Amino acid sequence: MTLCQLFLQSEAAYACVSELGELGLVQFRDLNPDVNAFQRKFVNEVRRCDEMERKLRYLEKEIKRDGIPMLEIPGECPEAPQPREMIDLEATFEKLENELREVNQNAEALKRNYLELTELKHILRKTQVFFDEHEGGANTTESMTRALISDDPNKHMGHVQLGFRDKQESLEFLPCFVAGVILRERIPAFERMLWRACRGNVFLRQAEIDSPLEDPSSSDQVYKSVFIIFFQGDQLKTRVKKICEGFRATLYPCPEAPADRREMAMGVMTRIEDLNTVLGQTQDHRHRVLVAAAKNIKNWFVKVRKIKAIYHTLNLFNLDVTQKCLIAECWVPALDMETIQLALRRGTERSGSSVPPILNRMETAEEPPTYNRNNKFTSAFQHLIYAYGVATYREVNPAPYTIITFPFLFAVMFGDLGHGALIAIFGFWMCYKEKPLQAKKIDSEIWNIFFGGRYIILLMGLFSMYTGLIYNDIFSKSLNIFGSSWRSNYRNDTLADNKLLQLNPDSEDYLQYPYPFGIDPVWQLAESNKIIFMNAYKMKISIIIGVFHMLFGVCMSLWNHIYFKRRISIYVEFIPQIVFLTLLFFYMVLLMFIKWTSYGPTPGKLGSDDPDVIRTSAYCAPSILITFINMMLFKTDPNTRPQCDDVMYAGQMGLQKMFVVVALLCVPIMLFGKPYFIMREQKQQARSQPLGAGPEGAEGAQAENGAAAGAPAEAPHGAHSHEEISEVFIHQAIHTIEYVLGSVSHTASYLRLWALSLAHAQLAEVAWNMLLRKGLMSMGFQGGIFLYVVFAGWAAISVSILVLMEGLSAFLHTLRLHWVEFQSKFYAGEGYLFQPFSFEVILDSAGQAEE
């Protein structure tokens, strides 16, 4: 990365920045950090873009409300329009918005009018029914007591008469009535309020409108009821109208004479038919406007967002004294300088400017951003690293090694050929259908996580299939591909006593040649000692893998020290660290291999008195853990087996003591070495420093010389020449304690490889024995149905628990092993990410925000 200064003519600046946005390789710095966002040069253009975006969002909302499909952009995205095209775009959007708002207002007014006429139509119909019922009633008192307001809301209009002096008055003597429409859910409260406010001196009839009505303001379907209220006197009339107004009931005029009601109903029907015609024409016009806008709205969004991004970037620039030139500072990849120069020339030619842009490299002591080139395969692994921390500039990037180690460590914990195949098939399907799945733009966070890591999932599945073959484990069963290396040791007496199969390598049942690839399938049948054998094997494999993984991480730190020219760190950090880890934990790994090669089965010689046979038998094989603990404690256990040797090889005790002493001597070197050299360096600088020159001046000159020479900056990791020595001591003490204690805890942490592998295998075996095995053992026609049901349950458990939950668990443990146990050995992760000005990134983030 290099810091550059860019000089652009004002008339060419827009086109040049547009070309750089298409390229996506330049990160601009803000040269006006103290200037308010509203006081920058191009703030008016940014506001115009915001206004255009607002209008486009309004159009998009209306298009989505009508369910009109918006055409995707075919092929490449449109280029950023020229500044003069902004006026045309603004005029187009203004015209569309005004036209659409006017159509919406007219449609809303027509719908409101239509609603009023529809409600009036229902009122005229229902009130006619009310009056017809009254006129046909035999008993006026009975008709009057029907549908009265009740104190009990559960009794619908109970048998309570009006509160007049003469309880036998009929409806014919009620002088006044009002009719209207109210929301159906408000009817009970409305009735109760009328009863209490009017003291029972009203008569209410109501009927539900069967079909829902459309609310013109919200376009929601609402259910309403028609009501008619009879009362006497102006005082009650005022009170009833206020109650209707409070419950937002709409009152309509209703003639008393039947002929007048029929005449009004005919007029209402005629007006409704006319309104239907006008509404249909209005909706057709609105639909045509929205369909025309839907064809171009995606392109318009892209153009407006590109214009806005360009002017927002131009606001980061500085104006020179003549106000004719814009000055910018930017980080660019050194390898892409020529590509950026070509883009600037294209922008200048497009703008018609005769003055070419100038791109100058600048010397700076500032730490550049970190830029790692990625493709669709490596980006997922790189994001796993970035989740821990962005690499310090020019620091070793663990992502290329993680591509192999991450799925491998996952597979060690998830070793099953069947379950691994399910994961691999899912990952392969996402990779094979990559473009169609991307085009769907599925709005699901969980799906986007899976799809983003499709290549990780594919590799995890393939590696799990490999380790499943090593473990010879497929859905808790084994494959006998090459033929077992064991004879069956089931005897008649064994079957009679119902004993479990136990494999003994010292017996003649073992043919004395190993299974060609992986674990012998017969171990799946050895229920007596299968767990003991698999635990010992997987535990040792976990420690071996962990020690090599940590050694590789320490070796990676050497490349950092060499590149950053930290010669002191090589001598007092890297060498003591590698020696400490090798002499203790790598030696423990060597003991495992020595044990495997020095001790073994003695077929045909079981019970032999030959000392050589006994010394190399499994009976004399020592415990590696006890041996390592005794080594660290300088302790020797008494030999309780006289026929066995005390040591695994000649000179073991003396060599182990020397290893422990040398490893312990590495600790003070790591603790005091670096502070000592820094103190000495500070004293030498103080003697050689010219009289009157301060430490700041010397440090600045040193940094300037280093930057001018193009040497890698040492400041991010270890330029401690003017740091307080107490802080150096504290810093070094923390790192030394962390490394020494971490070597022990991290080695033990790799035992999770064994633990999760054991848990996965046992869960798979339980699922098989408890479900599918019973289904396969069932007989007859009913057994087929039972097997069908049991297989569905077994498959659901296998996918949901053994693949998804166990897979997620193994993934998280693998992530921890890389972040803590591996990357802590060399990876600081204290940098900041290179974020170039890129139209592609801006449009993607805008699309995700919309979703």
Salt bridges, closest charged atoms under 4 A:
GLU19 OE1 - ARG346 NE 3.30
GLU19 OE2 - ARG350 NH1 3.07
GLU22 OE2 - LYS306 NZ 2.81
ASP30 OD1 - ARG40 NH1 3.03
ASP50 OD1 - LYS308 NZ 2.74
GLU51 OE2 - ARG54 NH2 2.58
GLU53 OE2 - ARG305 NE 3.37
GLU53 OE1 - LYS308 NZ 3.19
GLU60 OE2 - LYS64 NZ 3.85
GLU62 OE1 - ARG65 NH2 3.11
GLU62 OE1 - ARG286 NH2 2.20
ASP66 OD2 - ARG286 NH1 2.57
GLU72 OE1 - LYS441 NZ 3.97
GLU79 OE1 - ARG350 NH1 3.63
GLU90 OE2 - ARG48 NE 2.95
GLU94 OE1 - LYS55 NZ 2.28
GLU97 OE2 - ARG54 NH1 3.10
GLU97 OE2 - ARG101 NE 3.22
GLU99 OE2 - HIS285 NE2 3.18
GLU108 OE2 - ARG112 NH2 3.04
GLU119 OE2 - LYS224 NZ 2.73
GLU133 OE1 - ARG205 NH2 2.82
GLU172 OE2 - HIS134 NE2 3.94
GLU208 OE1 - ARG184 NH1 3.78
GLU214 OE2 - LYS111 NZ 3.32
GLU329 OE1 - ARG29 NH1 3.16
ASP336 OD2 - ARG373 NH2 2.88
GLU366 OE1 - ARG29 NH2 2.83
ASP416 OD2 - HIS419 ND1 3.62
GLU434 OE2 - LYS376 NZ 3.27
GLU434 OE1 - ARG454 NE 3.36
ASP497 OD2 - LYS499 NZ 3.88
ASP509 OD1 - ARG491 NH2 3.77
GLU573 OE1 - HIS561 NE2 3.98
GLU573 OE2 - LYS674 NZ 3.36
ASP612 OD1 - ARG615 NH2 2.37
ASP637 OD1 - LYS635 NZ 3.95
ASP645 OD2 - ARG615 NE 3.72
GLU723 OE1 - HIS720 ND1 2.31
GLU765 OE1 - LYS530 NZ 3.13
GLU806 OE1 - HIS760 ND1 3.61
GLU821 OE2 - ARG816 NH2 2.83
GLU850 OE2 - ARG305 NH2 2.24
